[in-house]
Amino acid sequence: MDFNIIRAARAVLHVQDLEASRKFYVDALGFIETESDDQHIYLRGLEEHNHHSLVLKKEKEPGIEVISYKVQSDGDLEILAKFFDDKGLKTKWVEEGKQKAMGRTLRIQDVSGLPVEFFAKMDVVERMLQRYDLYKGARVQRIDHFNCMVEDVQKAYDFYINELGFACSEYTSAEDNQIWAAWLHRKPSVHDVAFMNGNGPRLHHIGFWLGEPMSLIHTCDVLASMGYTASIERGPGRHGLSNAFFLYLRDPDGHRIELYNGDYLTSDPDFEPIRWDINDKRRQTFWGHEAPDCWFNEASHVLDIDSGKPIEIREPKLKKRKPTFVI
């Protein structure tokens, strides 16, 4: 590839009530509020040096405006624009100054219909990693990954691996070797994006990295003390896939956030993807309680990069299966 995609870097969520969102993300979870106005809140984790990794944007209906990847340089954006144009995919430039703290960005609707953005430039701010006096709530460190429900996982897998230069760390397949889910990465960890079989395109969750497992436990205590017990959807527990210690939360608009710790290095050139059989009970839950049906069925709507309207949701090509869990 003639371009260098570095990592998952930010997301723009549409929310209905900025104050309700601030109470959840800043007061309860401990995100750093870099900046805000009457239409936006810009958030980052404690170790992040870029202006933000999460934008909460006030709109009438919840939705996912875009998920974003950082690239090496502005030149990569030009190469990517030609690449996507040649593939016949919808593209849109957003010029520098149109988005807070952002340079020029390229937005595309990918092969699954997901709204994806690429950027090279974002304003730099102070890292708060050693400002331990500011640690509260989940002590969120950084954005880690996106998990997306798509109708055709194989199609997404082939495009991101063969065309965009992602690598696979782990995947789930059945007896016929059809891929049900895949964990793909550019940075040297388990994933920057995962694709899972389901009604899509939709965003299942955004994963944020925490420094140590006890931060997840502490988060549960904080959320309960602040009246957010019902926001805890699943966990804490450990995935077989990725080895992650996890906690899934729903924000005031229903967007799903994963708090995440415990994956591993994937940078070695001889690393081989790990295959999980779809009937292996440990793949989704190595240990922990059974996931509720909403975890499999509910996700955030994604938006068209031009009209801003929700993308039509399609049934998956593979039959949906709910795993049997162990406690």
N, C-alpha and C positions, 0 to 999 in steps of 0.2 A: 504494500500500500504506500502511496505517496503522501499520506497524511498521518498524523499521530494523535489519536484520541487518548487522553491521559486517564480520566476517571469520571465517575458520577460526581456531579458538583453542586447542583441546586435543583429546586422544584418551585413552581409557582402554583399555589393552591387558592382557589376561590372560596371565600368564607362569607358568612352572612352577618356576623357580629364581631367586630374587631376586638371589643373589650372582653367578650367571652373567650375569644381565641387567645388574647394576651394572658388572661388569668390561667388558662390551661398550659400554654407553651412556656410562658415566662415565669409565672408565679409557682406553678406546680412542677413543671419538668425542668426548669432552670436554664432554658436557652438564654443566650445573651441577646438583648434587643439592641442592635446596632443603631437603628434609626427607625422613625415612623412618621406618617402623616395621617390625614383623615381618611385615606384610602388604602394604606399599606402598612404592614409591619415587616421589618427586615430582621431576620434572626440568624444566629450562627452558634456553633459549638465552641467550647472553651479553648480548644487547640487550633481553631481555624483562623487563618490570617487574611482570608478574603472577606469582603464586606458582608456577605451573607451566604447561606446555603439553603435558606427557606424563606419564601415570600408569601405572606398571607395578604391576599388582595380582596377587598370588600366588593362583593357582587350580590345580585339578587338570589342566585342559586349556587350551591356548591359545585365544584368541578375542578378538573386538573387542566390548567392552561398549558403547561409544558413541563417536561423533565429534561434536564440539561447535563451535557458533558463538556468538560474543559478539554481544549486542544492545545497543542504546543505553541502555535503562532497564528497570526492573522492570515498568513499564506495558506495554512491548512483549511481555513474557511473557504477560500476561493476554490481550492481543489475539491473540497467536499461539495460545494454548490454545483460545479460542473458534473461531478460524479452522480449526484442525485438527479440533476436535470437529464442526464443521459439515460438514467434508469426510468425516467418518466414519472418520478415522484414529485409531489407538490412541494415547492420551496418558497420561502419568504424571508427577505432581509429585514432586520430591525436595526436601524442605524444607531450609532453611538449617541447618547444623550436622550434617547427615547425611553430607556429603562434606567432606573436609579443605579449608579455605581458601575454600570456595564458598558463595555465597548460594543462594537458592532457584533451582532449575533446572526446566525443562520438558523431558521426554523424549518423543519420538514415534517411531513406526515409519512411515517415509515411504512414498511411493507405490511404491517399489521394494523395500521391506522392510528398508531400512537403519535401524539405531538411531541417531537424531540427537537431540542435546541443545542447548538454548538457555539462555544465562545472561547476566546483566548484571553481577554482582558477583563479584569474586575478590580475595583479599588482595593487597596491593601489597608488593613486596620491592625490594631494591636492584638496580638495573641494573648489570651487570658489563661494559658495553661498553668502558670504558677501563681495566678491570683486566687489562691485557695480561699481567701475571704469571700469570694463571689460564688463558690461552689454551693449549689443548692439543688433540691429536687433530684432529678436523675443524673445530674452532673454530665450532661451530654457533651461528648468530645468533638464529634464530627459526623457529617453525612457519610453513609457507607454504600447504599445500594437502592435500586428500585426493583420491585417485583410486579410483574405485569401479567394479567390474564389475557390470553389471546386465543383465537379460534383455531389456529394452526401453529403449534409449537415448532414442528419441523421446519416450516417456512421461515419463521423468525430465526431459528437456530442457524439454518443454512446461510441466511443473509448476514447475520452479525458475525458468524465465523468466517465465511468465505469472502465476504465483500468488505466488511468493516474491520477485520483483523482482531476480533475478540477471541479469547481462548475459553475452553470449557473446563471447569473444575469438577463438576458432578452432574449427573443426569439420572432421570428415572425412565425406565422403559419396561415394556411388557414382553411376553414370550415371542411376539412377532417383531421385536426390536424397534417398534414405533416409539418415538420420544414423547413422553407425557409432560416432562418438565426438564428445564436445563438451567444451570447456573454458570453465567459467563462473566469474564473479567477482562479488564485492561490493566488495572493496578494489580500488584502481586498479592492479592487476597482471594477469597473464594468467589466473590462476585461484585460486579458493578450493576448488573441487571440479571434478573431471573425471569424466565417465561414459564407460565403454568397453563395447563389445559383448562379452558373455561369460557363462559360467555364473555366475548370481548370485541373490541379492545377496551380494557379498563385497567386502572391502576389498583392493584391489590394493596400494596403498602410501600412506604418509604422507610428504609432501615437507617438507624442512627447508632453509631458506635459509642459504647460506654467503656470506661477504663478498666472496670473489674466487675465480677458477678454480683458482689454485694450492693453495687449501685442499683441493680434491678430490684433487689429486695427492699432497699431503702425507698425506692420509688413507690412501691406498693404501699408502704407505711404512710408516705407523704400524701399520696392520692386518697387513701382512705380517710386520713385526718382532715382533708379539705373537701370531703363529700363527693369524690370522684370514683368511688368503688365501682359503680356501674360502667365506668369507662374502661375498666380492665376486662378485655375480651377473652384473652387466652394467656396462660402461663402464670408464674414463671415455670420454665421447663427447659429441656435440651432437645434440639433437633438431632437426628442421626445425620441427615444431610447438613453439611457445613460444620457440624459439631457445635453449632451456636447455642449459647445460653440465651433464652429469648423471653420477651414480654411484649404482647400485642395490646395496643390501646386504641380506642376510638375517640377522636377529638369532638368538639361540640357540633361539627358539621357532618360527622360520620366518617371522615377520612381516617384511614388506619395507619398507625405509626408502629414500627417495631423498634424496640430497644434491644441492643444486640451486643454480644461479647463472646469471644472464644473460638473464632475460626483460625485459619492457619495460612502459612506461606505457600504461594503457588508459582514462584518466579523461576524455579529450576527448568531448564529446557527439556529435561527428560521426564517432567511431571506428566503422569497419565491420568486422564479423567476417571473419576470413580463412578461406577455404575451401580444403581440401586434398582432392585426388582420392585415393580409396582405392588407386589404382594408382601413385601417385607414390612412387617409392622413397625420396625424401628426407624424407617426413613423419615417420616414426619415427626414422630415423637419417640426419641430414644428413651426418655422417661418424662412423665408428666401426665396431666389430665387430658381427657379427650377434648378435641377442639369442638366448639359449637357449630351448628349448621351454618350460622351467619359467616363464619370464617371462610367457608368454602363458597358461599353463594353471593356474598355482598362485596362490592368494590366501588371505587370512585369513577364516575364518568369522565372520560377525556374529551377534549374539545377540538374542533376544527381550527387550524392555525389561521384561516382567513375569516370565516364567519363567526367564530367563537361559539358555535352551537355544538351540542353533544354529538359525537360520532355514533352512528347506528351500531347497536350491539348485535352480534351474530352468534349463533349456536356453534359450539366447538365441533371440529371434525371427528374427534375421538369421543367415545362415550364417557361421560363423567363418572368417576368412581370415588367414593369416600372411603379412605383407608380405615381399617380396624386398628384401634390404638391399644397400647399396653399402659398400665398405670405403674 
